[in-house]
Amino acid sequence: MRILFVGNEASLSLELMAYLTDLGEDWQVETVADGNAAMEMVANTPIDVVIAAPVLPDLTTATLLGQIRTLRPETSRIAMVDPEQAQRGPAARLLGVAHRFLSMPLMPEALLEAVTSLEELRELLDNPRLRSTIGRIEKLPSPPHLYLSLVHALEDNEGADANDIAKLVSADPAIAAKVLQLCNSAFFSGGRSIADLRTAVTRLGVATLRDLVLASEVFSVQTLSPEERNAMQQRALLSSRLAAKILPSTSAELGSTASLLADIGLLLPGVRDERAGPADDQDERPGHSEAGAYLLGLWGLPMPIIEAVAFQRHPQSSSLRSFWVTGAVHVATSLISGDPVDEEYLRRVGVLAKLPAWRDQADRLLGLAEEEA
């Protein structure tokens, strides 16, 4: 394992360096002070993991990790965030290029957990059987182009106003109409009629509108009957709303999007619906969780979302030992679908006491959906 730290000495504690040294020869640690030196090293030498400080003397952390994604897409990219960043959440641009975020000061155990988890996920998605199944599909669902355009526009112009965003969405009349329909559903509008996209942006916020665009695009596929498509979309939207309530505001957007996409693997042919029951010994089809995670990886979505989709059914299989996006997606999708929640997992990560309140929130959302139907 070759790890490259990018940043000054203040980013790395003596305890951390001693810990890594004690892991033995299998872990080789390199350090450079700035982004350009890091890019030169990555260009000339395969690196397994790059860990970048919040502030670099020559480049932004997002620019560096984006360049490394181009140079070495197989390299795991970790961004360190200072306490202030951790409270307000990482910038949208950084979310698109970092696989994982670690708070400063960086604790040895947190680093080891993050690297182990990324390795595990890479092994899962590099499953030859899964690759073969997906590779036989003649036409994969297209990436959600409007959603990705919206994300990129917000990355390039963080000051984009409601008019800019509404104009982008209105360029696709079919999606715009679907977004307005969803905005006026009971669990989004709160009884207030929303008649135009600009009002939708203002009232709902960019994050919610972005998820509605994503839902409109993803569930427009023709592989399902209209009834199946509507049921799947409603389940996804309810799970998305619940996950956003479960997580703190800094992670709510990630949890919301991951829950929205949790069952996207069901849109692929030759995939097993894991909610239908355990696979028998003769069934070699991949489960919809890992198939969906693989598809999202092909689309280039952020790694926390991919990981949450992959481990949604079995969060204990993830090496991540804290309750974050994966845990919230597991709880949200299970409660909305009526599936059992892994209470042992919740006990292990210290949030089991919150489950009754989450059940109540899920029941309220399901009640709103029933009233609307």
LUMKOL-630118 format. One record per residue (C-alpha): residue number from 1; x, y, z. Coordinates in steps of 0.5 Angstrom, whole numbers, plus 500, padded with zeros to 3 digits. Layout:
<atoms>
ATOM   k   X   Y   Z
ATOM NUM   X   Y   Z
...
</atoms>
This chain:
<atoms>
ATOM   k   X   Y   Z
ATOM   1 500 500 500
ATOM   2 503 507 498
ATOM   3 500 513 501
ATOM   4 502 520 499
ATOM   5 501 526 504
ATOM   6 500 533 501
ATOM   7 501 538 506
ATOM   8 505 542 511
ATOM   9 508 538 517
ATOM  10 502 541 521
ATOM  11 497 537 518
ATOM  12 501 530 520
ATOM  13 502 529 527
ATOM  14 508 525 530
ATOM  15 503 520 533
ATOM  16 500 519 526
ATOM  17 507 518 523
ATOM  18 509 513 528
ATOM  19 503 509 527
ATOM  20 504 508 520
ATOM  21 511 506 521
ATOM  22 509 501 526
ATOM  23 504 498 520
ATOM  24 511 495 517
ATOM  25 513 494 510
ATOM  26 507 493 507
ATOM  27 505 501 508
ATOM  28 510 506 504
ATOM  29 509 513 506
ATOM  30 511 519 502
ATOM  31 510 526 504
ATOM  32 510 533 499
ATOM  33 509 540 501
ATOM  34 505 542 495
ATOM  35 500 540 490
ATOM  36 505 541 484
ATOM  37 510 536 487
ATOM  38 504 531 489
ATOM  39 502 531 481
ATOM  40 509 530 479
ATOM  41 510 524 484
ATOM  42 503 521 482
ATOM  43 504 522 474
ATOM  44 511 518 475
ATOM  45 509 513 480
ATOM  46 503 509 482
ATOM  47 500 511 488
ATOM  48 494 507 492
ATOM  49 492 513 497
ATOM  50 493 521 496
ATOM  51 491 524 503
ATOM  52 491 532 502
ATOM  53 491 537 507
ATOM  54 485 543 507
ATOM  55 490 548 505
ATOM  56 495 548 500
ATOM  57 500 553 498
ATOM  58 499 553 490
ATOM  59 493 549 489
ATOM  60 486 548 492
ATOM  61 485 541 495
ATOM  62 479 540 490
ATOM  63 484 542 484
ATOM  64 489 537 486
ATOM  65 484 531 487
ATOM  66 481 533 480
ATOM  67 488 532 477
ATOM  68 489 526 480
ATOM  69 483 523 478
ATOM  70 485 524 471
ATOM  71 492 522 472
ATOM  72 491 516 476
ATOM  73 483 514 477
ATOM  74 485 508 481
ATOM  75 488 512 486
ATOM  76 484 513 492
ATOM  77 483 520 494
ATOM  78 482 523 501
ATOM  79 481 530 503
ATOM  80 482 532 510
ATOM  81 478 538 513
ATOM  82 479 543 519
ATOM  83 473 543 524
ATOM  84 470 549 521
ATOM  85 469 545 514
ATOM  86 467 539 518
ATOM  87 461 543 521
ATOM  88 459 547 514
ATOM  89 460 541 510
ATOM  90 465 540 504
ATOM  91 464 544 498
ATOM  92 460 541 492
ATOM  93 466 541 488
ATOM  94 470 537 493
ATOM  95 465 532 494
ATOM  96 465 530 486
ATOM  97 473 529 487
ATOM  98 474 526 494
ATOM  99 473 519 496
ATOM 100 473 520 503
ATOM 101 473 526 508
ATOM 102 477 526 515
ATOM 103 477 531 520
ATOM 104 483 534 523
ATOM 105 487 532 527
ATOM 106 487 526 523
ATOM 107 487 520 528
ATOM 108 491 514 526
ATOM 109 485 509 527
ATOM 110 480 514 523
ATOM 111 486 513 517
ATOM 112 486 506 517
ATOM 113 479 505 517
ATOM 114 478 509 511
ATOM 115 483 506 507
ATOM 116 481 499 509
ATOM 117 473 501 507
ATOM 118 476 504 500
ATOM 119 480 497 499
ATOM 120 474 493 501
ATOM 121 469 497 496
ATOM 122 474 497 490
ATOM 123 474 489 491
ATOM 124 467 489 491
ATOM 125 466 493 485
ATOM 126 472 489 481
ATOM 127 468 483 482
ATOM 128 469 479 475
ATOM 129 462 476 476
ATOM 130 459 483 477
ATOM 131 463 486 471
ATOM 132 461 480 466
ATOM 133 453 481 468
ATOM 134 454 489 467
ATOM 135 458 488 461
ATOM 136 453 483 457
ATOM 137 447 489 458
ATOM 138 447 492 451
ATOM 139 444 499 453
ATOM 140 446 501 460
ATOM 141 441 507 463
ATOM 142 444 514 461
ATOM 143 447 518 466
ATOM 144 443 523 468
ATOM 145 445 529 464
ATOM 146 441 535 467
ATOM 147 443 533 474
ATOM 148 450 532 472
ATOM 149 450 539 469
ATOM 150 446 542 475
ATOM 151 452 540 479
ATOM 152 457 542 475
ATOM 153 454 549 474
ATOM 154 454 550 482
ATOM 155 461 547 482
ATOM 156 463 553 477
ATOM 157 459 558 480
ATOM 158 457 557 487
ATOM 159 453 564 487
ATOM 160 448 561 482
ATOM 161 442 564 484
ATOM 162 435 561 483
ATOM 163 434 564 476
ATOM 164 440 561 473
ATOM 165 438 554 476
ATOM 166 431 555 474
ATOM 167 433 556 467
ATOM 168 438 550 466
ATOM 169 432 546 469
ATOM 170 427 549 464
ATOM 171 431 547 458
ATOM 172 428 540 458
ATOM 173 420 541 459
ATOM 174 419 534 460
ATOM 175 423 534 466
ATOM 176 421 541 468
ATOM 177 414 539 468
ATOM 178 416 532 472
ATOM 179 420 536 477
ATOM 180 414 541 479
ATOM 181 409 535 479
ATOM 182 414 532 485
ATOM 183 415 539 488
ATOM 184 407 539 489
ATOM 185 407 533 492
ATOM 186 404 532 500
ATOM 187 411 531 502
ATOM 188 415 537 499
ATOM 189 410 542 498
ATOM 190 407 542 505
ATOM 191 400 544 502
ATOM 192 403 550 498
ATOM 193 402 550 491
ATOM 194 409 551 487
ATOM 195 407 554 480
ATOM 196 414 555 477
ATOM 197 421 553 477
ATOM 198 424 559 480
ATOM 199 419 559 486
ATOM 200 421 551 487
ATOM 201 428 553 487
ATOM 202 427 559 493
ATOM 203 422 555 497
ATOM 204 425 548 497
ATOM 205 433 550 496
ATOM 206 438 547 491
ATOM 207 439 541 494
ATOM 208 432 538 494
ATOM 209 431 541 487
ATOM 210 437 537 485
ATOM 211 434 531 488
ATOM 212 428 532 484
ATOM 213 431 533 478
ATOM 214 435 526 479
ATOM 215 429 523 481
ATOM 216 425 525 474
ATOM 217 431 523 470
ATOM 218 433 516 473
ATOM 219 425 514 473
ATOM 220 424 516 466
ATOM 221 427 509 464
ATOM 222 422 505 460
ATOM 223 424 498 463
ATOM 224 419 498 468
ATOM 225 411 499 467
ATOM 226 408 506 469
ATOM 227 405 503 476
ATOM 228 412 500 477
ATOM 229 416 506 476
ATOM 230 411 510 480
ATOM 231 412 506 486
ATOM 232 419 505 485
ATOM 233 420 513 485
ATOM 234 415 514 491
ATOM 235 419 509 495
ATOM 236 426 513 493
ATOM 237 423 520 494
ATOM 238 420 518 501
ATOM 239 427 514 503
ATOM 240 431 520 501
ATOM 241 427 525 505
ATOM 242 428 521 511
ATOM 243 435 520 510
ATOM 244 436 527 510
ATOM 245 432 528 517
ATOM 246 436 522 520
ATOM 247 443 525 518
ATOM 248 446 532 520
ATOM 249 445 538 516
ATOM 250 453 537 513
ATOM 251 451 530 511
ATOM 252 444 531 509
ATOM 253 445 532 502
ATOM 254 449 526 501
ATOM 255 444 521 505
ATOM 256 438 524 501
ATOM 257 442 523 494
ATOM 258 444 516 496
ATOM 259 437 514 498
ATOM 260 434 516 492
ATOM 261 439 512 488
ATOM 262 439 506 493
ATOM 263 434 501 488
ATOM 264 437 504 481
ATOM 265 440 497 480
ATOM 266 433 494 479
ATOM 267 433 498 473
ATOM 268 438 493 470
ATOM 269 436 487 467
ATOM 270 439 480 470
ATOM 271 439 483 477
ATOM 272 436 480 483
ATOM 273 432 484 487
ATOM 274 435 483 494
ATOM 275 428 485 498
ATOM 276 425 479 495
ATOM 277 429 474 499
ATOM 278 436 471 500
ATOM 279 439 468 493
ATOM 280 439 460 493
ATOM 281 445 457 491
ATOM 282 443 456 484
ATOM 283 442 464 483
ATOM 284 448 467 480
ATOM 285 445 474 479
ATOM 286 448 480 482
ATOM 287 444 483 487
ATOM 288 441 490 486
ATOM 289 445 493 491
ATOM 290 452 492 488
ATOM 291 450 492 481
ATOM 292 447 499 483
ATOM 293 453 501 486
ATOM 294 457 499 480
ATOM 295 453 503 475
ATOM 296 454 509 479
ATOM 297 461 508 479
ATOM 298 461 508 472
ATOM 299 457 515 472
ATOM 300 462 518 476
ATOM 301 458 520 482
ATOM 302 461 521 489
ATOM 303 464 515 493
ATOM 304 460 516 499
ATOM 305 454 515 495
ATOM 306 457 509 491
ATOM 307 459 506 498
ATOM 308 452 507 501
ATOM 309 448 504 495
ATOM 310 453 498 495
ATOM 311 452 496 503
ATOM 312 445 499 504
ATOM 313 442 492 506
ATOM 314 448 490 510
ATOM 315 451 496 513
ATOM 316 456 491 518
ATOM 317 459 489 511
ATOM 318 462 496 511
ATOM 319 469 497 514
ATOM 320 466 504 516
ATOM 321 465 504 524
ATOM 322 461 510 524
ATOM 323 454 512 523
ATOM 324 454 516 517
ATOM 325 451 516 510
ATOM 326 451 508 509
ATOM 327 448 507 516
ATOM 328 442 513 514
ATOM 329 441 509 507
ATOM 330 440 503 511
ATOM 331 435 505 516
ATOM 332 431 510 511
ATOM 333 430 505 506
ATOM 334 429 499 511
ATOM 335 423 503 514
ATOM 336 420 506 508
ATOM 337 420 499 505
ATOM 338 418 495 511
ATOM 339 424 491 511
ATOM 340 428 489 518
ATOM 341 433 494 521
ATOM 342 439 491 523
ATOM 343 439 493 530
ATOM 344 445 490 532
ATOM 345 449 495 527
ATOM 346 445 501 530
ATOM 347 447 498 537
ATOM 348 455 498 535
ATOM 349 455 505 532
ATOM 350 451 508 538
ATOM 351 445 510 535
ATOM 352 440 505 537
ATOM 353 436 509 542
ATOM 354 434 514 536
ATOM 355 431 508 532
ATOM 356 424 510 535
ATOM 357 424 517 533
ATOM 358 426 515 526
ATOM 359 420 510 525
ATOM 360 416 516 527
ATOM 361 418 520 522
ATOM 362 418 514 517
ATOM 363 410 513 519
ATOM 364 409 521 518
ATOM 365 412 521 511
ATOM 366 408 514 509
ATOM 367 402 517 512
ATOM 368 403 523 507
ATOM 369 404 519 501
ATOM 370 397 515 503
ATOM 371 393 521 503
ATOM 372 396 524 497
ATOM 373 394 517 493
</atoms>
